[in-house]
Amino acid sequence: MSEEKSQFTGLILVSGIDSPGITKVLFDTLAPFAVTILDIEQVVIRERLILTVLISLNPDHAESIEEDLNACAENLEVDIASSFSEQGASSIAAKVGLVHVVALGNPLKPSAIAAVALGISLQGGNIERIHRTASYPITAIEFTVSGVDSIALSRQLARTSNEQSIDIAVSPGGLMRWAKKLVILDVDSTLIQQEVIELLAAHAGVQPQVKEITDRAMRGELDFAESLHARVALLKGLPSSVLEEVRNEISLTPGAKTLVDTLHKLGHSVAVVSGGFIQVIEPLVKQLGIQHYRANSLEVSDGKLTGLVSGTVIDRAGKAQALRDFAALENIDLEQTIAIGDGANDLDMIAIAGMGIAFNAKPAVRAAADSSVSAPYLDSVLYLLGISREDIESAGAIRK
């Protein structure tokens, strides 16, 4: 007899008000029969239970199983629907090449979910599973998708992201999704809320001049190194004691400490690279337990800033090199790195990272990044990596 005969399967759907013991009683009902469990999925939303079970069974037992399930439903005061047929058992556990799509919104509207689903279908993908990974302060929904190319889907959903004003990340499934990663962060307006050069300029009374140089750089009239040297020159003569004052003025972006703490507790590495100044950020970086960091250094002589930068300037190329160097130190492939930034100075490291994330970024950076976060919470990045709010809380991290 051929071994390729289709399997006789049964799909059981349980719905109703959740209460302790429902799962046990259901499977006690199935236990006397020659049944094999192929797949299970359960969710409880606002005390409402939905439980699906896929089984293989002897077709001669189908009628008896259905009768016992009806009695079980009456006993538990829930609804149980069942369907038995001779067909191959399709289980998500047996599928390979799955792709994960995470959508973030605040609020997340029905039209946005419909648009994501449309984008998936246009690329020939099938949604195998949908579940919530966070509900506060933003809503995060993850779709598990089969039969689709992740790069093509990412391009498709980039348009959806812009049209629906939501954040979307697309990443391949498999074990590599959970492998150790190196997450490298920009500092100004990413890890912290301020721009350090602007704080220093305020103390020196040269804010308008610094802003004018910054604007010229943004228009492409100056590269980063030229603009940095020009702005630092305006700080000449500023007492070095101001550096301590500025350190006290900076504050972490909401969720920054949660992001770093959670990544560390999950075994990942965190690094920082900044076009700002090591004298200002180093104490904060060390306080966060971040071992790898690189930034520019202000030259100080006789207790005053000289208006010069010491050493090699950490510019756009320097940030990308820092990512390569830190990845090598951690023995991590670039495919397993994540770069997070907001400005043009971050574009090179975002381009070479396995995943580039634009955080409240300028349009050009959003267009170049693999995904983006527009919510003001840095720990929202964790949801894009498949880490749920429950995982964060169980790790003992609290938003700070």
N, C-alpha and C positions, 0 to 999 in steps of 0.2 A: 504493500500500500504506500502511496506517495506520502512523504513527510511535508509536502509543500501545501497541503490543504489549508485553506483559510481557517483562522481560529474563531471559535464561537465566543463572542464577547457580550458583556452586559454593561450598560451605563446606568448608574444609579445616581439620582439627584435628590438630595435631602434639603428642605428649606423650612424655616419656621423660627420661632423664638428660641434662642439658645438657652440651654440649661445643662448643668453637669450630668454626665453619664450618657449623652446621646450617642457619641461615637462608640462607646463600649457596647451599648445595647445593639446598635446597628451591626457591628462585626460579630457579636455573639449570635445574631440571627443568621449570618452567613456561614458561621463556623462549621455547622454539621454537614455542609455540602462540599463537594470537590471543586472548590473555588480557589483561584490564584489571583492575588491583588496585582494589578498592572500599573495603576496610577491613582493618586489621591490628591485632591486639592480642597482646602477648606478656608473660608474667610468668615469673620464675624464683623458686621458693621452695625453699630448702634443696636446691639443685642439681637440682631437678625442673622441667623446662621444660613450659610450656603455651603453644602458639602457634596462634592462629586467623587464618585469612585468608579474606576474602570476595572472590570474583572474578566477573567476567562472562566468558562464553566462548561460542564457537560450539558449539551442541549436538552437531554431528557429531564434535567432538573429545573429548567427555566420556569415552568409553570409553578412548581412548588416554591421556588425562591420568591417568585412574584407574590404568591399568596402570603408567605411569611413576612415579606416586606410590608404588605398592606396591613397586616396585623401589628407589625412593629410601629408603623406610622400612627395607627390608632392609639396604641399604648403610649407613645411618646408625645402625642398631640402635635405632630409635625406633618408636612407633606412629603411623600416619597414617590418620585416618578422613576420608572425603570424602562429600559429599552434593550432588547436582546436581539442579536443578529449574527449571521455568519459572515464575518469580515475581519480583515487584518486589524490588530490592535494598534492604534496610533497613540503613542505616549511621548510626551515632551522629553522624558528622560532618555529616550532612545535617539533623539535627534541631535545632529551635529551641525556646526556652522551657525549656531544661533547668534543673533545680534541683539544688543540691549539698547533701548532708546529711553532716555530719561527726559521728561518735560517738567520744567519748573515754572510756576506762575503765582502771582499774587494780585488779584485772584486768578484762578484757573477756570476758564469758562467752557461750556459745552462746545462752542464753536471751535475752540482751540483743540480739544480732543478729537473732534471730527476732522479737523484739518490734518492732524498728525496721522490719524488712521487713513485718510485719503492719500497722504504722501507715501505711506507704507505700501498701500495697495497699488499705487502707480508704478512702484518699483518691483511689483510682483511678490511682495512679502506677505506672509500670513502671521497675524498676531496670535501667538500661542498662550500668552499669559499677560495679564495686567494687574499690577498691585501698587498700592500707595506705599511710599517710603518715608514721607513726611507730610504733616498737615499744619505745622506751625513753626515759624511765622510765615512760611511759604508752603505751598502745596507741591509735592514732588510725586509724580506718577511714573512708574517704570513699565515699559512694554518689552516683552520678550518676543522676538520676531524670527521666523524661519524663512528660508528660501529667498534671501536677499543679499546683495553685495553691500557691505557696510560703507564703502567709500561712496558708491552711487546714492545710497540712502542718505548719507550725511549731506551730500550736495542738495538733494531734493528737500530735506527738512530744514536746511539753512534758509531757504525761501519761506518756508512755513514759519520759522522763528521770527523773521522780519515782519511778515504779514500779520501774525497773530500777537506780536509783542510778548513772546514767551521765550524762555531759554530752553534749548534742546541739545543734548549730547548723545552721540551715537558711538558705541564701542563694541568690538567683537567680544563674544563670550569665551568660554573655555577657562582652563586653569590659569592662563596668563593674566586674566582679569584680576585675580586675587594674589598674584605674585608681588614680591616686595617692590616698592616704587620709591623713586626720589622725586619729591615735590619741591620745586624751586620757586621762590616768590620774589617779585619786585617789592620795594619797600614803600616809597612815597606814593600815597593815594591807593595803596594796595594793602600792605601789612599794617601801615599806619594811615591815619586820616589826613595828615598834613603833608605839605611839600617843605622839606627842611630848608632848602635854599631861600624860600620866601620868609620863613621865620627868622633866619639870619639877616636877611635884607631889612626886615622890619627893625631889628635892633641897630642896624647900621644906618637907618634912615634913607635907604636907597631902593625902596620897593618899586617906585615907578620905573627906574632905570632897569632893574632886573626884569620886570615884567616886559619891557620893550624888547629886551634881548631874547627872552623866552618866546615872545610872539614872532620875532624874526626867524628863530629856529623852527618854529611850527610852520612858517610859510616856506621853509626850505632855503632861506637865505644864508643860514649858518648850519654847519653840522653840530652834533652834540658836543664834541670836544671843544670846538671854537666857542660855542655858547657857554660852556662850563667855565672855560678860562676867563671869558669876558665878565661873567657874573661874579666869579670868585675874586677877580681883580677889584671889584667894587667893595669888597669886604676888607680891604687892606686897612690895617690899623685897629680893627675891632679887637677888644680884649678877649683872650682865650677863655676867660671866665664866663663869657656869653654862651659858650658851648654847653655848659652845665645848665644854664637857664633854659636853653632851647630843648635840652633833653627832658626837662620837666614840663615842657609845653606840648610835647607830642603825646598822642594817645592812639592805642590800637584800634583798628577797624573792628566794629562789632563782629564777634564770631571768630576773630583771629586766634585767640588763645584756645578756643574749642577746636579749631581746625588743627593747630599744631599738636595739642595734647592728644587728640584722637589718633592722628597719624602715628605719633610716637608709640602710643599704647598698642596699636595694631601692627607694629613692627616696621613701619615705613620710615624713611629718612626725610628730613626737611632741611632745606638750604635757603639762603637769602643772598641776593645779589642786588646792588644798588648803585645808581648813578649819583647818590647822595654821599654822605660823609661818615666814615668809620667812627670818628670821635663822638658822633651823636648817637648812632644806632647800636654800637657794640654792646653797651650795658643792657639794652632791651633785648637784643638777640640772645645774649648769654642767659638772661633771666628766663627766656622761653625754652632754654635747653637746646638751642640750635647750634650745632657744632661747625657747620660749614657756612661761611659767609665771606663776602667780598664787597668792598666799596671804595670810593675815592678817599684820599687823605688830604686834609688841609694842612698846609705848612704853617708852623708856629715858630716864632723867634722872639725871645725876650718878652714872653707873655702876651704876644699879639699875633694876629693873623697877618701873614705877609702878602696875601692876595694871590698866592700861588698854590698849585696842587702838586703834592709830592707823588712821585712814581707814575706808573702807567695809568692813563685815564680809563675808567670802566665805562665804556660807551656801548653802543649797540653790539658791536662785534665782541667786546669784552664780556658782555653778559652771556653770549652764546658760548664763549670759551670757558667761562666759569661753570656752565652747565656740563660741558664735556669733562672738565677736570673733576668736578664733584661726583659725577657718575662713575668715573674711573676709580676714584677713591673708595666708593661704595660697591664697586664691582657690579654695576648695574648697566644694562644695555640702554641706549638712548630710547629704544621703543618703550621702555618701562619708566620713562621720566615724564613729569608733568610740569609745564611752565605756566605761571600765572602772572599776568601783568596788565597794564592799562594804557601804555604809551608807545609811541613809535620806537623808542629806545629798547623796547621789549620784543620787537618783531623777529629778530634773528633767533633768539632763544625759543620763542613760540614756534618758529618754523621747524627747528630741528628736534623739538621734544616729541615724544610719543603722542602726547595730547597737549595742545596749546589752549589755554583758557583765558579769554579776555574778561577782566573784572571791571565792570562799570567803565568800559573803555571807550576810546574815541572810535568813530566809525571805521577807520582804516584798520584798526587793530581787530575789531569785531569781525571784519570781512576776512582777515587773514587767519584768525584762530579757528580751531576745530569746534569749539563751543564757547559760550559766553554766559556770564552771570550778570544780570542787571539789578538784582536785589542787593540791598546794602549790607548783606551779611556774608562774611567771608567763608563761614562754615557751610554755606550752601554748596560749595565746591564738593563737599563730601558726598552729596546726593548724586552728583554727576559720576562719581566713582563707584556707585552701587552700594554705598554705605547708608543705612537707614537711620532715621532719627532715634529709633529704639536701640540700634547698635551704638550710637553716640552716647546715649544716656546710660547704657549698660557699661560702657567704658569709663563712666564716671566723669565725663567731660560736661562742663556747664558753660553756656555761652558767656563769653567775656570779650 
